[in-house]
Structures are given as C-alpha cells and as structure tokens.
Amino acid sequence: AHDIFARTATAPAASTAGAPLIIVTTALPVARVGTAYLPHALVSANGDGSPQWQLVSGSLPAGMELLANGTLQGTPTTSGIFTPVVRVQDGTEQADKTLTLSCSDLQITTTSLANAASGQSYQQSLITSGGLGAVTWSVAAGSTLPPGLTLDPAGQLSGIPAAIGTLAFSLTATDSVGITATTAYQFIVLGT
C-alpha cells in the first residue's frame, strides 16, 4: 500500500515466536521384513533447533530403532501394523504424536503350477503369506499369460489352455500397503 508521500508499507513477516512445538511428520514409508529401511528423519517445527527424539509408548518392528536425532532406521524382522508414540523435546517444550508404520512380509507360497491338458478346463488358486490386508494378483510387467488362461485379482488362474508345451510367465501379488512379490512359473500344457 502507498500513503500520500508515496511510501510503501509491507506487512511484517509471519513469526513462529510463541508457536507451540509440533511434530510435522504425518506418514512413514512402508517397511518390508528383511529389507533395510532407508533412514527416515522425523520432522518437528517451532523449536529452538536442537530437537531430541524418543519412543514413549507402542513399539517399532523388531530390528528397527528411533535415534535421538529423529532418524528411524534398521532392518525389520517382524511384520504388522505398528503405532509408536514418539516424543520430541526441544528446549523447554515437548510434543507427542502417534505414527503408523506398516511392515509387510509378503511372500508368494505357490511356487509351481499343476500341469494342464490342452482343450480342458484348468483352475488353480494362488496363495501368499505374510502380506498386510487384501492381496491383489496381476500378470507381471512384460509377461503374458498362455492363450486361453485368465487371472482374476483374487489369485484364481483359470481357463482352457490352447497351446501345447512349456510356457513361461510371471505373476505379481500386491498387498494393501503396496508391497509386491513376483514369481516366475513354468506352465506345462500336455496334449490330450
């Protein structure tokens, strides 16, 4: 704005002085059992710049830890959905927050497929273990099902195979937190 002397007035910059200490982190990346968790820094705001972090209740997956500098790291050895309560202390203030950390151990346990006969009905259920929530099946990228077969999202491989021989393809299972597992199969179709 300008006054009658052509001077410009500007609004003062917003200040965080007096604002309470808060934990800004709202979501954590998904973890996978047996895979190193990329170090993830928890974030706070409105402190004096020297936050110290700790776990005050709940738990993390076995094999993971929260460092005093707010780094979450480790290699989880247990699956599940964990709800740790973390605390940040900065100066004379502290703040607590419950976070959710999903840790999956999705594995495809169907390692081979039953043989099929050309021109005859075929059906096989695909099975997983260790995933979180519902698992959805799909044909892996770059792979194609043999002619006459279909795969439904629940893991039912079915149809009437047409080609005779040994056919290769890969299938992918994805759990509710986005962890995937892929297995390659040799599918043998016999002549009748």
Buried (B, 14 or more C-beta within 10 A) or exposed (E): EEEEEEEEEEEEEEEEEEEEBBBEBEEBEBBBBEEEBEEBEBEBBBBEEEBBBBBEEBBBBEBBEBBEEBBBBBBBEBBBBBEBBBBBBBEEBBBEBEBEBBBBBBBBEBEEBEEBBBEEEBEBEBEBEBBBEEBBBBBBEEBEBBEBBEBEEEBBBBBBBEEBEEBEBBBBBBBBBEBBBBBEBEBBBEEE
